[in-house]
Amino acid sequence: MGKLRAVLWAVIRKVQSWVMFVLLLFLYVVGFGITYLFTVVFDRRLLKPNPTKDGTFWSDARGYEPDMDDALRQT
């Protein structure tokens, strides 16, 4: 019985590894396929932000004025 259990355990581990490989490959192909279709249907310029005048993608926070009382009340 112990030898049968060891053989079955080895077979189960091999099947699990192949199932994971197939499922991850499927997820990879489908995920990148949907992303590619999304970029083809919509304009690629909408997905990539344009750099600012100084050549960086950094943008300053606007409309954020920290209140000193709120900052002091934080725990």
C-alpha positions, -999 to 999 in steps of 0.1 A, spaced: 0 0 0 29 24 7 44 19 -27 11 25 -44 6 57 -24 41 69 -34 34 62 -71 0 79 -70 15 109 -52 42 113 -79 15 110 -107 -7 136 -89 22 160 -86 31 157 -123 -6 162 -133 -9 193 -110 23 208 -125 10 203 -161 -24 217 -152 -9 248 -137 14 253 -167 -15 250 -191 -38 273 -171 -11 300 -166 -2 298 -203 -39 303 -212 -41 332 -188 -10 348 -203 -23 344 -239 -58 356 -231 -46 385 -209 -21 399 -234 -46 392 -263 -73 413 -246 -48 440 -238 -36 441 -275 -72 443 -287 -79 471 -263 -49 491 -276 -59 484 -312 -95 495 -307 -87 525 -287 -61 550 -296 -26 542 -282 -20 579 -274 -48 577 -249 -31 550 -230 3 566 -228 6 600 -210 25 628 -227 55 642 -210 53 678 -196 73 707 -210 104 697 -190 105 662 -204 92 643 -173 60 625 -165 59 640 -130 27 659 -122 23 681 -92 -7 676 -69 -33 703 -75 -61 713 -52 -44 698 -21 -39 721 7 -30 703 39 -45 717 71 -22 719 100 -49 711 125 -59 679 106 -22 668 104 -18 673 142 -49 653 150 -37 621 132 -27 592 154 
